[in-house]
Amino acid sequence: MGILTRPALLLPDGVERSALILLVARGLRGVCDGFIAVLLPGYLLALGFGQLAVGLISTTTLFGSAFATVLVGAVGNRFAPRGLLRFAAALMIATGLAFAGLSSLWPLLIVAFVGTLNPSSGDVSLFLPLEHARLAESATGDARTALFARYSLIGALSASLGALAAALPDWIAAHSAVTPLIAMRAMFIVYSTTGFIVWVLYRHLPSHHPATGMPCAPLGPSRGIVTRLALLFSVDAFAGGLLVNSLLTLWLIQRFGLSLGAAGQFFFWAGLLSAGSQLVAAPLSRRIGLLNTMVFTHIPSSICLIAAAFSPSLALTLALLLARSALSQMDVPTRSAYVMSIVTPAERPAAASFTAVPRSLAAALAPALSGVLLGLGWLGAPLVACGVLKIAYDLSLLVAFRRVRPDGRAS
């Protein structure tokens, strides 16, 4: 029996069946994001580029995602949500084909800006605000938090499996006459093919969502609280942008000489730990609240990251990074559920876009800076800066919103 006929395996009670399509699409995209984030630095190095190019590509990608998200927030309410999702899938198809065929830096930078490439462990693409708004309309209350937890869980699990696939080019090159570069180009064809499958899946979404008859609206009564959240989220995003998966892979290669295959195995286990934490996020948030879950799981993960920068051995470094992975993503579903719960249903697409834009812009500034630091030989600087900034974000978030309930009222 096909997965689309067995929604109980993925959907919590009280969630509409159409959300399953979004979860399946997220899983397919996550596999691609997983192997692309690991392969990207090796692919660019194989094309003859240096560390700075890896940072520039990552920065350009995130800037492009921010620009696309701005457009969604500004004019997205004029178009059918299903049409926007299919447009995003079409961009994914084109992005994979372009990266498979191009070899010069400037054309690759252009494609990175307009395309859907994701150099990080989380979803930072055009898909994010579109799917979040659609998911938020599919459930309410605790069911919404559980749905976002499943969404994040599927993303983490699929990305970890995709990271294992990053070893395929080396395996293919070792067992055939195909060069590693050609094998890596083939992985971008896989990325493009997956985009087509996602495009087909989106065609099965209802053209008009039945959960609400209200049209999308710009931010109104929720503007103040969403603005404050967006500003704080941008600090967290800038910190995360200093160490997207592509740059963490580059750091492990430079610091310890790790191969792409070994890096893929590390990200597989890191992804499994992140996925497991998604299962804990929803019940934990019911016990201690969304905000406390976001903050008090995030700070220890940042401490592990800072410690990894000073670790003298590969084994200890990987252990600290794995411990970080087990804690760092619990805030993802709770953050999404928190944002969606403080705005009116009609404001949700705009709120998803408004909080995603500063995150994308802030994150876009950071990878190029990390590329420069790594190129100068300051290998530990991105890790320390990322950890310190994230701790500052967590404490600021706790102080600013400790008296605000998920429904937006003062406690």
N, C-alpha and C positions, 0 to 999 in steps of 0.2 A: 504494500500500500504506500502511495507516495506521501511525502512529508506534508504536502499541502492539505491532505485529508486527515491528518492526525495532529490538530493544533494543540491538544492537551499536553503533548510532549514539551512544548515550548512556551505556551501561553498560560499565565496565571488566571485564576477565576476572575470574571468580570471584565475581561479584555476582548475586544472585537476580533473576529477571525481574520480580517484584512491585515492586522498587524503582523501576522505570520509572514506575509510576503516581504515586509520590511526587514524582519529578522533574518530570513533566508538571504536576502540581498546583502545585508550587512555581513553575514558570514562569508559569502563569496568575495566581497570586496576586501574583507579582512585578510584572507589568504594572500591576495595580491599585495596588499600593503605590507604584509609580513616579509615576503621575499624581496620586494622592491627596496625596503628600507635597509636590508642587509646587503643586497647586491649593488645598490647605487654607488657607494664609494669605490668598490672594486671595478665596476663598469667604467666609471669616469677615469680612474687611474689607468685602466687598460686602453682607454682612448688617448692617453698621453697627457691628461690634466693633472694638476696638483691638488693639495689640500684646500687651497682657497676656492677652487672650482666646486668642490663638494659643498662648501659653505654657501657659495653664491647660488648654486642650483637649489639648495634647500631654502634659502632666503627668498628667492624668486618664486618658488612654489607656494610658500606661505603668503607672500604678498598677493599672488594671484587668487588664492583662496579667500583672502580678506576682501579683495575687490569684488569677487563673485558674490560673497555673502552680503556686502553692501547693497548690491543690486537686488538681491532677494528681499532684503528688508525694505528697500525703497519702492520697488515696482512689482514685487512678487505677488501682491494681492490682486494684481490685474490679470494674472494668468492662472490657469488651472494647476493645482499642485501636482497632479499626475503628469502633466505636460512638462513641468519644470524638472521633475525627477527623471523623465525620459531624456530630456536635454542633457542633464548631468551624465547619464549613462552614455549618451552619444559622444560627449567630450572624453569620457574614459576610453572609449574605442579609439578615438583619434589620437589621444595621448600615447597609448601603447604603440600604435603603428609609427608615430613620429619618432619616438625614442629608439625604436628598433632600427630605423633607417638613417638617422642623422648622426653625424660625427663631429660637427663644428660647435663651438661653445655658444655662439650667439643664437643660432637657430634653436639649440636646446634650451637656452634661457627663455626664449619666446614661448616655446611649447610648455615649459615649466610654469610660466605665468598664466597662460590661458587654460591649461589642462588640469588634470585631477590627481597628479602624482602626489604621494604622501610619504615624506621621509621620516615620519615620526611613528611612535607606537600607537597613538590614538588617532581618531578620525578628525582631520582638520580641513576637509574638503568641502565643496559645495553641497555634498550630500547631507552633511550634518544638520544644518538648520531645517532643511526640508523634511528629513526623516523625523527629527525631534518634534516638530510641530504636528506631524501626522500621528506619531506615537502618542503624544499628549492628549489627542482627541479620542484615542481608542480606549482610555481607561480613566478612572478617577481615584483619588485618595491613595491608600496603600497599594492598590492594584497598579497604579501608575508607577510608583516607586519600584515595585517588583518587575514591571515591564521594562523600565529603563535598566534595571539590574540585569535582566536577561539580554537586553540589547548590548550592554557593555560586556557581559560574559561571553556572548557569541563573538563579539569583536576581538576580545582577548584570546579566546581559544583558537579562532581561525587564524589570527596573526601569528600565534605560536607555531601552528602547523605550517603556515607559509614560510616562517623563518627556517624551518628544516629544509624546505624546498630550495633555499639559497645554495645548498651544496650540490644541486643537480648539475650546474654548468661544469664544475670541476670533475664530477663523476662522468659526465658525458665525454668531456675532453680526454679523460684517462682511458676510456674504453672505446674510443672511436678516433677517426681522423679529423673530427671537428675541433676547431680551436676554442679556447675558453671564451673569447670575445664573441664568436658566432653563437655559442651556446647561451651566453648572457642576452644577446639580442633576441634569441628565441623566447626567453622568459618574458620579454616585453610583448611578444605576440600573444603569449598566454594571457597576459594582462588585458590586452585588447579583446581577446575572445571572451573573457569573463565579463567585460563591459557589455558585450552584446547579449549575453545571457541575462544580465541584470536588466537591460533594456526590455527584454521580453517579459521578465517578471513584473516590471512596473506596469506593463500593459494590462495586467489582471487586477490592478487596484481599482476600486470604484472611482468613477469620474467625479462624483460628488460625495464627500464623506457624510455618512448618515448621522454621526454623533452630534452634529451641530448644524443648524441652519443659518448661523451668523456668518457674514462675510469677514475676511481678514481685515484687521484694522491696525493703524499705527498705534504706537504706545500713547496712552492717555493717562488714566489715574495711576498707573504703575510706573510711570516714567522715572520718578525720583529714585525709588528703591532699585529699579533695574539699572539705572545709571551708576549708582554706587557699586552694585555688584560687578558691573562690566569693568569699572576702573580697577577693582581689586583683582578680578579674573585676569586682567591684562598683565599684572605683575607676575602672577603664577605662570602665565603663558610665556612671558619673556624668559623667565627662569627655565621653563621646560624647553624652550627653543635653543638654549645654550647646549642642550644635550639630547637632541633628537636621535633616534636609533641609528641613523646613518653616521652621525658624528660620534656616537658612542662606539660603533663598529670601527671607525677610523682610529679612535683613541686606543682601543684594544689592540688593533693592528700595530700602531706605532709604539705603544708602551711595552707590549709583551710579544709581538710578532704573531698574533693569533691569525689563523687562516680563516677564509670566509666560511668554510664548512664548520669549523669549530665555533665561530661566531654565531652561525645559524643554530647550532645545538644549544648554545647558551641562551639565545633569545627564545628558543622553543621552551626551555624550562622556565625562563622568566615569564613567558606568556602564560604558561600553565598556572604559575603561582598568582599572577595577576587575575587570571580567570577564577581561580578559587576564591580570591578576595571578593570578587563580584557577588558570589553566593552569600558571603557573610554580610555584605553591605546593607541589604534590605532588612533582614531581621535585626541587625545591630542598630540601624536607624530607628526602628520601632521602639527599641529599648532606651536609647540615649538621645534620639533626635537627629534630624538630618544634618544640622550645623555641627554638632559635636562629632558626628561620624566623619564629616569632611575634615575637621581640624585635627582631632586627636589620633587619627591614623596616618595623617600626612607628615606630622612633625618627626616621628621616629624614622620614617623612610628617608627624610632629608638628612638626618644625622648619619644614617648608613652611607649615603652618597658621599658626604664630606669625608667620612672615614676611608672610603674606598680610594679617594684621591691620594692618600698618604700610605696606602697599603704597600708593603714591600714585595709581596708575592702574588702571582696570578691566582692561586687557589683562594687566598684570603680575599682578594679583590672580587672574584666572582661570587664568593659566599656573601659578601656585603651587598653586592648588587642584586643578588637573588633575594636577600632579605628585604631590600628596598622594593623589589617588584611585588613581594607579598603584601605590602602595605600601601604603596603609592597610588593605587587605582581605586581604592574604596570610595574616594570622593567623586568619582566620575558619574555613576548613576545617581548618587544622592544630590550632587550639584545640579544635574539636569532636572531631576524631579523637583528640587527646591525652586529653581527658576520658573518652571511651568506652573507651580502651585501658588505663586505670589501674583500672578497676573490673571486677567479675565480670559476666557476662552478665545475671544476674538483677537486678543493681543498676542497670543502665543507665537505665531510665526514671526511677528516683529520682535518679540522678546528674545526668541531663539537667535534671530539674526543679530540683534543689538548686542547681546552678550558674546556672540561668536566673533563679531568684527574686531573689537579691541583685542581679543585673544589672538586672532590671526595676525593682526598688524604687529602686536608686541612680539609674538613668537617669530615673525618674519625678520625682525631686526637682529635677532640673536645668532642664528647659525653662521652668518658671515663673520661675525665677531669671534665665534669659537674657531672657525677655520683659520683666522689670522693668528689666534693664540696658539693653536696647534702647530701652525706653520713656523712660528717663532720658537717652538720648543717648550712652551709653557703648558705642559701636558695636563697638570692637575688643576689649572685655573678654571676651566669651564665647569668641572664637577663641584669645586668649592663655591663658586659664584651661584650656581644653580641651587645648591642646598641652602645657602644663607638666604637668598631671596625668597625661596619657598617657605622657610620658617617665618620670615617677616610677613609674608602674605597671610599665612595661617593665623598668626597672632592678631593681625589687623582685622581679618574677617571675623574672628571671634569677638573682638571688642566692638566692632561696628554693628553686628547683627545678633548679639546674644539676647536682646530683648525683642526680637522680631520673630513671630511665629511664621510657619510656612504659608499661612493665609494672608500674611502681610500686616497683621495687626500687632500692636505692641502687647507684649506679655505682661 
